[in-house]
Amino acid sequence: MEKVFVKVRCSHLPDGTIRPESLEWEDGQAWEITRTIHVAAPADHEFEGIRYTVLIGSAEKYIYRTGNRWYVEPVRMEVDSS
């Protein structure tokens, strides 16, 4: 899996839960995370770290935390060669 490391602002709750609040690209573009839907550990090594399913606007996205670093998978654009 290719990784793009990003800056994530998050809250650390008293019970130890980490809740991501916003995501920022290297170029400074930032998006608010309106909700964390699900948090999952990898099954069968499908990804590294912890996967967070979050809402950014109305879109469901995955962000990943490994240690103290956060990453996303890059979006691959298919080019129609016809």
C-alpha positions in Angstrom: 0.0 0.0 0.0 1.4 3.4 -1.0 1.1 6.0 1.8 0.8 9.7 1.8 1.5 11.1 5.3 -0.7 13.9 6.5 -1.1 16.1 9.5 -4.1 15.2 11.7 -5.4 17.3 14.5 -7.1 15.1 17.1 -8.5 15.0 20.6 -7.3 12.5 23.2 -10.2 11.6 25.4 -9.8 10.5 29.1 -10.6 6.9 28.3 -7.6 6.8 25.9 -9.6 7.1 22.7 -8.1 9.2 19.9 -10.6 11.2 17.8 -9.4 12.8 14.6 -10.8 16.3 14.0 -9.2 17.6 10.9 -6.8 16.5 8.2 -4.2 18.7 6.4 -2.2 18.0 3.3 1.5 19.0 2.9 0.4 22.0 0.7 -1.8 23.4 3.5 -5.3 22.3 2.2 -7.3 21.2 5.2 -10.7 19.5 5.8 -12.7 19.1 9.0 -13.6 15.6 10.0 -17.3 15.8 11.0 -17.5 12.3 12.5 -15.6 9.1 13.2 -17.8 6.2 12.1 -15.6 3.2 12.8 -12.1 2.3 14.1 -10.5 -1.0 13.1 -7.3 -3.0 13.5 -6.0 -4.8 10.5 -7.2 -8.3 9.6 -4.7 -10.5 7.6 -2.2 -7.6 7.2 -4.5 -5.6 4.8 -3.1 -2.3 6.1 -0.6 -1.0 8.7 -1.7 0.6 12.0 -5.3 1.5 12.9 -7.9 2.4 10.3 -10.4 5.2 11.0 -13.5 5.5 8.8 -14.4 9.2 9.0 -16.8 11.6 7.4 -15.3 14.6 5.6 -18.3 16.6 4.4 -20.6 13.9 3.1 -17.9 11.6 2.0 -16.8 8.5 3.9 -13.0 8.2 3.9 -10.3 6.0 5.5 -7.4 7.5 7.4 -4.7 5.4 9.1 -2.6 5.9 12.2 0.6 4.0 12.8 2.3 5.1 16.0 2.1 8.9 16.1 1.9 9.3 12.3 -1.2 9.5 10.1 -1.5 8.6 6.4 -4.0 8.1 3.6 -3.9 6.1 0.4 -3.3 8.2 -2.7 -6.2 8.5 -5.1 -5.4 6.8 -8.4 -6.9 8.3 -11.5 -7.7 6.0 -14.4 -6.9 7.5 -17.8 -9.2 6.4 -20.6 -6.8 5.8 -23.6 -9.6 5.3 -26.2 
